[in-house]
Amino acid sequence: MMHGAPMSPISATLLLNAYRSGLFPMADSRGQDEVYWVEPRERAIIPLDGFRCSRSLAKAIRQERFAVTCNAAFPQVIDACAAPRPDHPETWISHRIEASYRALHKAGHAHSIECWQGGALVGGLYGVGFERAFCGESMFSAVRDASKVALAWLVVLLGRAGYRLLDCQFMTEHLASVGAVAISRDDYLRLLAGAVAAGPARGLPEAYASLVASAAAPVSPPDSAGVPEGSSSPGKLIAQSLTQTS
């Protein structure tokens, strides 16, 4: 029995129009070409001023247990998110959906946050950004707290870039533990419409570069040996931002 050729990736225009309408694609399995468009009756969001940063998470961020990057390994992140897990042997991220988001990333509308340890990618997330809305798609963690650190960085970067909405799609215990709340479809659509009407936000990679540059700048004049005093670090800036808003 002959099978048809694999279906082409979903176009960036169709994907973005779907997100602006409150829809996102899913598939039944990794090898399934067909996608269906989902619009949950109840939506999970993380208020950008309501991220719940536990003491242990803040410590992990301040101590920089992970090196965190933005858009440094998008293909690897989405591939890791699609990998089978003990509690989820099958994934909704089909090869066609993965190819679609890789193309969207190249077009500048899909982004990833990566956590590295010892040179290895141990956690991260990816999602879609448009106007002042960011729709988180999936995350993975091979080391404890790696995905939470990536999410913490995302929240701060979105705030710095002027975003208004962080959509997490479906509520989970993991998301609830960091401050996600469930809202109705109608409430979500109102927030989404406001975020779209507000116009373009600053780019997420630019917000990341700005934060890293801010951390590298001395906060006081050099000492007698010519060494800047009081220099911060990206992790300390992230932790400080979260503890001020949580």
Number of C-alpha atoms within 10 A of each C-alpha: 3 4 5 6 7 12 11 11 17 18 12 19 9 10 18 18 13 16 19 18 13 22 17 20 17 17 19 15 17 18 15 17 17 15 18 10 12 13 15 15 11 17 22 22 23 20 16 22 16 15 22 21 21 14 11 10 18 21 15 19 28 18 13 16 17 25 19 23 19 24 18 14 16 22 16 14 25 24 13 20 22 23 14 12 11 6 6 10 10 16 17 19 26 21 19 21 22 20 17 17 26 20 17 22 21 12 10 16 20 24 26 28 27 29 28 17 15 9 9 10 21 22 27 31 27 29 21 21 26 21 22 25 27 27 20 21 19 19 23 23 19 13 14 10 19 28 23 25 30 27 22 23 26 24 25 23 25 24 21 19 20 19 26 22 25 26 23 21 21 16 16 13 8 11 19 16 14 19 17 25 19 18 15 12 16 13 13 21 16 10 17 24 16 16 23 18 11 15 13 16 20 17 22 27 19 14 19 24 15 15 19 17 12 16 18 13 13 14 13 11 12 13 9 7 6 8 12 14 12 12 15 15 18 21 25 18 18 22 23 15 18 22 14 8 13 14
